[in-house]
């Protein structure tokens, strides 16, 4: 859950979506031998991304380092961006449905409170 990981511990003035935090989780999973699928809404792959923290800055321009991470994930085949207006959570939830002896895992701190009504 790229957005959830990127916003973790960023809810302060000056906080922002952290591509570096996402990169740390991706690297940790790869070192553990896991196959990674990073799902991000398309708006997080643009030059200006939304800032959903308590910061007074509503949007942030991504840095060259952020762009390099995005380009790297894309070239490695790790990055899937959901279309405009699509709800990325449904994508990572579907990706966790295992097949055969695979054991998919989602990395998120999403309590999924907003999904329970849709699932019943």
Phi and psi in degrees as GROMACS dihedral restraints (atoms count N, CA, C in turn):
[ dihedral_restraints ]
;  ai    aj    ak    al  type     phi  dphi    fc
    3     4     5     6     1   -48.3    20    10
    4     5     6     7     1   -50.1    20    10
    6     7     8     9     1   -61.6    20    10
    7     8     9    10     1   -40.2    20    10
    9    10    11    12     1   -64.2    20    10
   10    11    12    13     1   -41.7    20    10
   12    13    14    15     1   -68.3    20    10
   13    14    15    16     1   -43.3    20    10
   15    16    17    18     1   -66.0    20    10
   16    17    18    19     1   -26.7    20    10
   18    19    20    21     1   -97.1    20    10
   19    20    21    22     1    -4.2    20    10
   21    22    23    24     1   -58.3    20    10
   22    23    24    25     1   131.2    20    10
   24    25    26    27     1    58.8    20    10
   25    26    27    28     1    27.5    20    10
   27    28    29    30     1  -112.3    20    10
   28    29    30    31     1     9.5    20    10
   30    31    32    33     1   -86.0    20    10
   31    32    33    34     1    70.4    20    10
   33    34    35    36     1  -150.8    20    10
   34    35    36    37     1   163.6    20    10
   36    37    38    39     1   -59.4    20    10
   37    38    39    40     1   125.0    20    10
   39    40    41    42     1    93.0    20    10
   40    41    42    43     1    -6.7    20    10
   42    43    44    45     1   -69.0    20    10
   43    44    45    46     1   157.5    20    10
   45    46    47    48     1  -158.7    20    10
   46    47    48    49     1   170.0    20    10
   48    49    50    51     1   -63.1    20    10
   49    50    51    52     1   126.8    20    10
   51    52    53    54     1  -106.5    20    10
   52    53    54    55     1   102.4    20    10
   54    55    56    57     1   -63.8    20    10
   55    56    57    58     1   -32.0    20    10
   57    58    59    60     1   -62.8    20    10
   58    59    60    61     1   -39.8    20    10
   60    61    62    63     1   -63.5    20    10
   61    62    63    64     1   -42.3    20    10
   63    64    65    66     1   -62.1    20    10
   64    65    66    67     1   -43.6    20    10
   66    67    68    69     1   -60.6    20    10
   67    68    69    70     1   -38.9    20    10
   69    70    71    72     1   -61.6    20    10
   70    71    72    73     1   -44.1    20    10
   72    73    74    75     1   -67.3    20    10
   73    74    75    76     1   -43.9    20    10
   75    76    77    78     1   -57.9    20    10
   76    77    78    79     1   -47.3    20    10
   78    79    80    81     1   -62.4    20    10
   79    80    81    82     1   -42.8    20    10
   81    82    83    84     1   -60.3    20    10
   82    83    84    85     1   -44.4    20    10
   84    85    86    87     1   -66.2    20    10
   85    86    87    88     1   -41.3    20    10
   87    88    89    90     1   -64.2    20    10
   88    89    90    91     1   -41.2    20    10
   90    91    92    93     1   -62.0    20    10
   91    92    93    94     1   -29.6    20    10
   93    94    95    96     1   -82.9    20    10
   94    95    96    97     1     3.6    20    10
   96    97    98    99     1    81.7    20    10
   97    98    99   100     1    15.8    20    10
   99   100   101   102     1   -86.2    20    10
  100   101   102   103     1   148.0    20    10
  102   103   104   105     1   -88.0    20    10
  103   104   105   106     1   126.4    20    10
  105   106   107   108     1  -107.8    20    10
  106   107   108   109     1   135.4    20    10
  108   109   110   111     1  -123.1    20    10
  109   110   111   112     1   115.8    20    10
  111   112   113   114     1  -100.9    20    10
  112   113   114   115     1   118.7    20    10
  114   115   116   117     1  -107.8    20    10
  115   116   117   118     1   123.0    20    10
  117   118   119   120     1  -131.7    20    10
  118   119   120   121     1   141.9    20    10
  120   121   122   123     1   -62.4    20    10
  121   122   123   124     1   147.6    20    10
  123   124   125   126     1   -53.9    20    10
  124   125   126   127     1   -31.9    20    10
  126   127   128   129     1   -63.8    20    10
  127   128   129   130     1   -17.5    20    10
  129   130   131   132     1   -90.2    20    10
  130   131   132   133     1     0.3    20    10
  132   133   134   135     1  -108.4    20    10
  133   134   135   136     1    10.0    20    10
  135   136   137   138     1   -96.2    20    10
  136   137   138   139     1   174.1    20    10
  138   139   140   141     1   -70.9    20    10
  139   140   141   142     1   -27.3    20    10
  141   142   143   144     1  -122.4    20    10
  142   143   144   145     1   124.3    20    10
  144   145   146   147     1  -114.9    20    10
  145   146   147   148     1   152.7    20    10
  147   148   149   150     1   -68.2    20    10
  148   149   150   151     1   153.7    20    10
  150   151   152   153     1  -118.6    20    10
  151   152   153   154     1   102.8    20    10
  153   154   155   156     1  -100.7    20    10
  154   155   156   157     1    43.8    20    10
  156   157   158   159     1  -109.7    20    10
  157   158   159   160     1  -174.9    20    10
  159   160   161   162     1   -82.7    20    10
  160   161   162   163     1     7.1    20    10
  162   163   164   165     1   -65.3    20    10
  163   164   165   166     1   148.8    20    10
  165   166   167   168     1   -76.7    20    10
  166   167   168   169     1    -9.0    20    10
  168   169   170   171     1   -84.0    20    10
  169   170   171   172     1   113.9    20    10
  171   172   173   174     1   -75.6    20    10
  172   173   174   175     1   -24.2    20    10
  174   175   176   177     1  -140.9    20    10
  175   176   177   178     1   158.6    20    10
  177   178   179   180     1  -134.0    20    10
  178   179   180   181     1   139.7    20    10
  180   181   182   183     1   -82.4    20    10
  181   182   183   184     1   130.9    20    10
  183   184   185   186     1   -73.7    20    10
  184   185   186   187     1   153.3    20    10
  186   187   188   189     1   -87.8    20    10
  187   188   189   190     1   170.5    20    10
  189   190   191   192     1   -61.6    20    10
  190   191   192   193     1   -37.3    20    10
  192   193   194   195     1   -64.9    20    10
  193   194   195   196     1   -40.4    20    10
  195   196   197   198     1   -61.4    20    10
  196   197   198   199     1   -45.4    20    10
  198   199   200   201     1   -61.9    20    10
  199   200   201   202     1   -40.4    20    10
  201   202   203   204     1   -62.7    20    10
  202   203   204   205     1   -40.1    20    10
  204   205   206   207     1   -63.0    20    10
  205   206   207   208     1   -48.1    20    10
  207   208   209   210     1   -58.2    20    10
  208   209   210   211     1   -47.4    20    10
  210   211   212   213     1   -62.8    20    10
  211   212   213   214     1   -40.0    20    10
  213   214   215   216     1   -63.7    20    10
  214   215   216   217     1   -46.5    20    10
  216   217   218   219     1   -61.5    20    10
  217   218   219   220     1   -40.0    20    10
  219   220   221   222     1   -64.9    20    10
  220   221   222   223     1   -46.3    20    10
  222   223   224   225     1   -68.9    20    10
  223   224   225   226     1   -27.5    20    10
  225   226   227   228     1   -81.4    20    10
  226   227   228   229     1    -6.2    20    10
  228   229   230   231     1    76.2    20    10
  229   230   231   232     1    20.8    20    10
  231   232   233   234     1   -90.4    20    10
  232   233   234   235     1   -25.9    20    10
  234   235   236   237     1   -95.7    20    10
  235   236   237   238     1   127.6    20    10
  237   238   239   240     1  -122.9    20    10
  238   239   240   241     1   123.1    20    10
  240   241   242   243     1  -104.3    20    10
  241   242   243   244     1   132.8    20    10
  243   244   245   246     1   -80.7    20    10
  244   245   246   247     1   152.9    20    10
  246   247   248   249     1   -67.5    20    10
  247   248   249   250     1   162.9    20    10
  249   250   251   252     1   -56.4    20    10
  250   251   252   253     1   132.6    20    10
  252   253   254   255     1    80.8    20    10
  253   254   255   256     1    -4.4    20    10
  255   256   257   258     1   -85.3    20    10
  256   257   258   259     1   146.4    20    10
  258   259   260   261     1   -91.1    20    10
  259   260   261   262     1   107.5    20    10
  261   262   263   264     1   -60.6    20    10
  262   263   264   265     1   -28.6    20    10
  264   265   266   267     1   -59.0    20    10
  265   266   267   268     1   -37.4    20    10
  267   268   269   270     1   -63.2    20    10
  268   269   270   271     1   -31.8    20    10
  270   271   272   273     1   -69.4    20    10
  271   272   273   274     1   -47.3    20    10
  273   274   275   276     1   -71.7    20    10
  274   275   276   277     1   -29.8    20    10
  276   277   278   279     1   -65.2    20    10
  277   278   279   280     1   -43.3    20    10
  279   280   281   282     1   -64.0    20    10
  280   281   282   283     1   -38.1    20    10
  282   283   284   285     1   -64.6    20    10
  283   284   285   286     1   -19.2    20    10
  285   286   287   288     1   -87.9    20    10
  286   287   288   289     1    -0.7    20    10
  288   289   290   291     1   -78.6    20    10
  289   290   291   292     1   111.7    20    10
  291   292   293   294     1   -74.1    20    10
  292   293   294   295     1   157.9    20    10
  294   295   296   297     1  -134.1    20    10
  295   296   297   298     1   131.5    20    10
  297   298   299   300     1    65.4    20    10
  298   299   300   301     1  -133.0    20    10
  300   301   302   303     1   -97.8    20    10
  301   302   303   304     1    16.3    20    10
  303   304   305   306     1   -70.1    20    10
  304   305   306   307     1   150.0    20    10
  306   307   308   309     1  -129.1    20    10
  307   308   309   310     1    76.8    20    10
  309   310   311   312     1   -64.4    20    10
  310   311   312   313     1   148.4    20    10
  312   313   314   315     1  -133.9    20    10
  313   314   315   316     1   137.4    20    10
  315   316   317   318     1  -103.5    20    10
  316   317   318   319     1   135.8    20    10
  318   319   320   321     1  -102.9    20    10
  319   320   321   322     1   112.1    20    10
  321   322   323   324     1  -161.5    20    10
  322   323   324   325     1   159.1    20    10
  324   325   326   327     1  -116.9    20    10
  325   326   327   328     1    19.7    20    10
  327   328   329   330     1   -71.6    20    10
  328   329   330   331     1   120.7    20    10
  330   331   332   333     1   -76.9    20    10
  331   332   333   334     1    -9.1    20    10
  333   334   335   336     1    61.0    20    10
  334   335   336   337     1    23.6    20    10
  336   337   338   339     1   -57.9    20    10
  337   338   339   340     1   -36.1    20    10
  339   340   341   342     1   -76.7    20    10
  340   341   342   343     1    -5.1    20    10
  342   343   344   345     1  -102.1    20    10
  343   344   345   346     1   -20.2    20    10
  345   346   347   348     1   -57.9    20    10
  346   347   348   349     1   -42.0    20    10
  348   349   350   351     1   -63.6    20    10
  349   350   351   352     1   -37.1    20    10
  351   352   353   354     1   -72.3    20    10
  352   353   354   355     1   -26.7    20    10
  354   355   356   357     1   -85.1    20    10
  355   356   357   358     1   -16.5    20    10
